[in-house]
């Protein structure tokens, strides 16, 4: 009888375990999430700013097709980009309090408008609300000889702070951030 009870418990455990292992997981995202921070060295724990974004691919398309000039763009793929300032900062000449913001851009010729918006957890720019803008600044653009298929962001250290450099195709957008 004791062996039967033990066997029953083992069978019950196997049934419950097999149900747990039947969990379905989604496949890899075609626009994977990435993150960049400043200072960029992993050895520096005291970060000033961090950006979390998804990386769409050009795959033979042009930047202007996917991020049309004059229109608010989510600045990546999937969810709106989130930028967290761990310290008060000056972004493109405008003071910004420490906190987390959604980051949008409006592509243009020679410069892009960079927008920090107080509404978080947005999917793309579909629910973008201009009334929630905290900062709108102009960022200079340039062209590079190297073409990036995947949208990318990185920080470049400059005196007094950093530049958030956004790159896609041959377009580079440089946003100065001072601390």
C-alpha positions in Angstrom: 0.0 0.0 0.0 2.8 2.4 0.9 4.5 1.6 -2.5 1.2 2.3 -4.3 0.9 5.7 -2.6 4.5 6.6 -3.4 4.0 5.5 -7.0 0.8 7.6 -7.2 2.7 10.7 -5.9 5.5 10.2 -8.4 3.0 9.9 -11.3 1.2 13.0 -10.1 4.5 14.9 -10.0 5.4 13.8 -13.5 2.0 14.8 -14.9 2.3 18.3 -13.2 5.9 18.7 -14.4 5.0 17.7 -18.0 2.3 20.4 -18.1 4.8 23.0 -16.9 7.3 22.1 -19.6 4.7 22.5 -22.3 5.0 26.3 -22.1 5.3 27.9 -25.5 7.9 30.6 -26.1 7.8 33.2 -28.9 10.5 33.1 -31.5 13.2 35.7 -31.8 12.1 39.2 -32.4 13.1 40.5 -35.9 13.9 43.9 -34.2 15.7 42.9 -31.1 15.8 45.1 -28.0 19.1 46.7 -27.1 20.4 49.2 -24.6 23.2 51.7 -24.4 24.4 53.8 -21.5 26.8 56.5 -20.5 29.4 56.1 -19.3 29.5 53.1 -21.7 32.2 51.1 -19.8 30.7 48.1 -17.9 33.3 48.9 -15.2 31.5 52.2 -14.3 28.4 51.5 -12.3 27.4 55.1 -11.7 25.6 55.7 -15.0 24.3 59.1 -16.0 21.9 58.0 -18.7 20.5 54.8 -20.3 18.5 54.3 -23.5 16.4 51.1 -24.2 15.3 50.7 -27.8 14.6 48.1 -30.5 16.7 47.7 -33.6 14.8 47.6 -36.9 16.6 46.5 -40.1 16.7 48.2 -43.4 16.8 45.0 -45.4 17.0 46.8 -48.8 14.6 49.6 -47.8 15.6 53.3 -47.3 15.6 55.2 -44.0 13.1 57.7 -45.5 10.7 54.9 -46.2 10.7 53.7 -42.6 11.2 57.0 -40.8 9.6 59.6 -43.1 10.7 63.2 -43.0 8.4 65.5 -41.1 6.6 62.7 -39.2 6.9 61.7 -35.6 8.9 58.4 -35.5 9.2 56.0 -32.6 13.0 56.0 -33.2 13.4 52.3 -33.5 10.9 49.5 -33.6 8.2 48.1 -31.4 7.7 50.0 -28.1 8.7 53.7 -28.0 12.3 54.2 -27.0 12.8 55.0 -23.3 15.6 57.2 -22.0 16.4 57.3 -18.3 18.5 60.2 -16.9 19.9 59.2 -13.5 21.1 62.8 -13.0 19.7 66.2 -14.1 21.0 66.9 -17.6 21.0 69.5 -20.4 19.7 68.0 -23.6 20.5 70.0 -26.7 20.4 73.2 -24.7 17.4 72.4 -22.6 17.5 71.4 -18.9 15.9 68.0 -18.1 15.2 66.6 -14.7 16.3 63.1 -13.8 13.7 60.6 -14.7 12.5 58.3 -17.5 11.0 59.7 -20.8 9.8 58.3 -24.1 12.1 59.4 -27.0 10.7 60.2 -30.4 12.2 61.9 -33.4 11.0 63.8 -36.4 13.5 63.2 -39.3 14.4 66.3 -41.4 17.0 67.4 -43.9 20.2 68.5 -42.1 18.6 68.1 -38.6 16.2 66.0 -36.7 13.8 67.1 -34.0 14.3 65.0 -30.8 11.4 64.8 -28.5 11.3 63.7 -24.8 7.8 62.8 -23.8 6.4 62.1 -20.3 4.0 59.3 -21.5 5.7 55.9 -21.0 4.8 52.4 -22.1 3.7 53.4 -25.5 3.7 51.1 -28.5 5.4 52.9 -31.4 4.2 56.4 -32.0 0.5 55.5 -32.5 -0.6 57.0 -29.2 2.0 59.9 -29.2 0.5 63.0 -27.6 2.3 66.3 -28.2 0.8 67.7 -25.0 3.0 65.3 -23.0 6.3 66.7 -24.6 8.8 67.7 -22.0 11.6 68.7 -24.5 11.8 69.4 -28.2 15.3 70.1 -29.5 17.1 70.1 -32.9 19.9 67.6 -33.4 22.4 67.9 -36.3 22.7 65.2 -38.8 25.6 64.0 -40.9 26.3 61.2 -43.4 28.8 58.4 -42.9 30.5 56.3 -45.5 29.6 53.1 -43.5 26.0 52.0 -43.9 24.2 50.4 -40.9 21.5 47.9 -41.8 20.3 47.8 -38.1 19.2 51.0 -36.4 21.8 51.7 -33.7 22.4 54.1 -30.8 25.6 54.7 -28.9 27.1 57.4 -26.6 30.2 59.3 -27.6 32.0 61.0 -24.7 32.6 64.7 -25.2 33.9 67.4 -22.7 31.2 67.9 -20.1 29.0 65.0 -21.2 28.2 62.9 -24.2 26.5 62.8 -27.6 23.8 60.3 -28.2 24.6 59.2 -31.7 21.7 57.5 -33.6 22.7 55.8 -36.9 20.8 54.0 -39.6 21.8 53.6 -43.2 24.4 56.4 -43.7 22.5 58.9 -41.6 23.9 59.9 -38.2 22.1 62.1 -35.7 24.1 63.7 -32.9 22.3 64.8 -29.7 24.4 66.6 -27.2 23.8 65.8 -23.5 25.6 67.6 -20.7 25.7 66.7 -17.0 
